[in-house]
Amino acid sequence: MIRSLVVSLLLFLPVVAPAAEDGLRPTADFTKPEPGETHPGGAATVFKSLNHDSFSHSSANMAFERELNFKVGNGFFRRVWVSAPSSTRAADGLGPLFNAKACQRCHIKDGRGHPPAANAPDDDAVSMFLRLSIPPRTEEERRLIAEDRSHFVPEPVYGSQLQDFAVQGQAAEGRMRIEYEDLPVRFADGEGVTLRAPRYSVTDLGYGPLHPQVMMSPRVAPQMIGLGLLEQVPEAAILSKADPEDADGDGVSGKPQRVWDPGRKVVALGRFGWKAGAPSIDVQNQSAFSGDIGISTPLFPAPYGECTQAQTACREGPHGDDSEYDRLEANRQVTDLVLFYSRHLAVPARRGVDVAEVLRGKKLFYESGCIACHTPKFRTAPDGPEPELRDQLIWPYTDLLLHDMGPGLADGRPEGRAGGAEWRTPPLWGIGLTQTVSGHSFFLHDGRARNLTEAILWHDGEARRAREAFRTMDEPDRAALLRFLDSL
């Protein structure tokens, strides 16, 4: 009873910042922290010891009786699926083709994935894979893409992603190979760094050659914190940041993604994924169950996952849809619990918000134009599905829009309304804890950047002006800006 009373009071703590619209405007005062800045996830922010579990806590304002759903959802998120038939019938159905055996295998400790340390057979690519597609070939394919009913045309034999593992008796699709080229970059003060430019190919193809026009896009698994809060940002607030024609002439022209929502059967705003290809956490989760693990779900009920019509043995292989009432390997109860868990992975509190160097770095971050894409603040809707996440002032540092990031980061693979050089602005909250949680400091969509300095220097296109502001800073200013990012 006492705990429930405390939780209720937490929902109304003033630290979640003023309700006035002015509270969302970028600050011009960098002499002190802003109200609520220590709580990037609003009242759901967690204040706990910083360790490898820092991204795995539930919303701090969650009532005790709801924590059971979070813990059970965590169990399904960690579940290691096995191939069918198995004595553990509730956990069988893996594959036949897959990228990982569990959600947690990609989202390590609910953090971000990483590229392999070496090419196969010396290392595998768990937590990273290749998206595959080809240009539309028919009027019907072009129409579906134009109407936002389809994002892309899958590779005819290998589908929409390369699956590098298979259950016994099946052939894996192939192995991703990465080769890096060194690119030297010099700061204005003479200090130099070396970026690594990756080149991707596929070896050990299990089902014949790839289509001659195949387009490949590498993706590492993103971190999981704060997803439920981003889902509850009002669509109007996101669209208010869009400027697809760059009407204000600032060189930044963010545009919204539009995608088909298979659950609601409507075209909706894309929010999740590196190119905002998913309209909701539920769609993102269930598509990962199907594509990454080969598990059938209510939205993607095929028992053979992503096996294409050309992969006959894969389609005819054993599967685990032995439930008598829904014929699914992960039924609605399972996907709802994983959804609850995903929505409530809490954002850790900021560190050092009142440190002079952090405040100076924040000022440089704002003045360099970084917030043109990395929008500091939003307020979540007051009527969202999760009471803990309603009406919260949050600090994700993203606008959830698509931006042209230049030729260096381009994958050359369109996805829906996202062009081959366009990516959704990733949230920055928690970025300073990547090493602590995930044991590495690899950033960007394919982990090519080995630290935040390299990540910034890869920015181009709409972010070129901000990158050049960073590149031409002297070393103390660069250090201050990085210290600010590390505090997020």
Sequence and secondary structure as in RCSB ss.txt:
>XXXX:A:sequence
MIRSLVVSLLLFLPVVAPAAEDGLRPTADFTKPEPGETHPGGAATVFKSLNHDSFSHSSANMAFERELNFKVGNG
FFRRVWVSAPSSTRAADGLGPLFNAKACQRCHIKDGRGHPPAANAPDDDAVSMFLRLSIPPRTEEERRLIAEDRS
HFVPEPVYGSQLQDFAVQGQAAEGRMRIEYEDLPVRFADGEGVTLRAPRYSVTDLGYGPLHPQVMMSPRVAPQMI
GLGLLEQVPEAAILSKADPEDADGDGVSGKPQRVWDPGRKVVALGRFGWKAGAPSIDVQNQSAFSGDIGISTPLF
PAPYGECTQAQTACREGPHGDDSEYDRLEANRQVTDLVLFYSRHLAVPARRGVDVAEVLRGKKLFYESGCIACHT
PKFRTAPDGPEPELRDQLIWPYTDLLLHDMGPGLADGRPEGRAGGAEWRTPPLWGIGLTQTVSGHSFFLHDGRAR
NLTEAILWHDGEARRAREAFRTMDEPDRAALLRFLDSL
>XXXX:A:secstr
 HHHHHHHHHTT GGG  SSGGGGS  S  SS  TTTT TTGGG B    STTTT  B TT  GGGHHHHHHHHH
HHH   B SS S GGGB   SEES SSHHHHSGGGS     SS TTSS  TTEEEEEEB   SHHHHHHHHTTS 
S B BTTTBTB   EE TTS    EEEEEEEEEEEE TTS EEEEEEEEEEEES SSS   TT EEEEEE    T
THHHHHTS HHHHHTT  TT TT SS   B EEEEETTTTEEEEE BSTT  BSSHHHHHHHHIIIII    SSS
  TTTT  TT HHHHTS      TTT  SS HHHHHHHHHHHHTB  B  S TT HHHHHHHHHHHHTTGGGTS 
  EE  TT S GGGTT EE       EEE  TTT  S  BTTB TTEEE    TTGGGHHHHHS   BSTTS BS
SHHHHHHT  GGGHHHHHHHHTS HHHHHHHHHHHHH 
